Amino acid sequence: MDYQRLNEELNNRIIRMEKELDGKRALEMELQQLRKRLTVLKQVEASIKKLREMDIKLAFSSAFTPNQ
């Protein structure tokens, strides 16, 4: 195997590995974005639950408040 061919093969390998690394980085970024979205959705879900509880308490208390 001559030097030029070896050099070409090594350069091709480097290019392949760089592409793989870029793909992994893109997946990591997507994963981080999905985790952030999940966190937001959990916060929204908790807020909705609190609002429903408050609505139930308000409806319950107004049901037993004498009309004026």
JORA-V484839 format. One record per residue. N is the residue number from 1. PHI is phi in whole degrees, 0 to 359 (none if undefined). Layout:
# JORA-V484839
N/PHI ; N/PHI
This chain:
# JORA-V484839
1/none ; 2/273 ; 3/299 ; 4/297 ; 5/293 ; 6/299 ; 7/299 ; 8/296 ; 9/297 ; 10/293 ; 11/296 ; 12/297 ; 13/295 ; 14/299 ; 15/298 ; 16/300 ; 17/292 ; 18/295 ; 19/295 ; 20/298 ; 21/297 ; 22/299 ; 23/297 ; 24/294 ; 25/296 ; 26/297 ; 27/295 ; 28/296 ; 29/295 ; 30/297 ; 31/298 ; 32/298 ; 33/296 ; 34/294 ; 35/296 ; 36/296 ; 37/299 ; 38/297 ; 39/299 ; 40/297 ; 41/298 ; 42/295 ; 43/294 ; 44/296 ; 45/299 ; 46/295 ; 47/295 ; 48/297 ; 49/298 ; 50/296 ; 51/296 ; 52/296 ; 53/297 ; 54/295 ; 55/296 ; 56/296 ; 57/297 ; 58/295 ; 59/295 ; 60/294 ; 61/290 ; 62/287 ; 63/290 ; 64/254 ; 65/273 ; 66/297 ; 67/287 ; 68/252
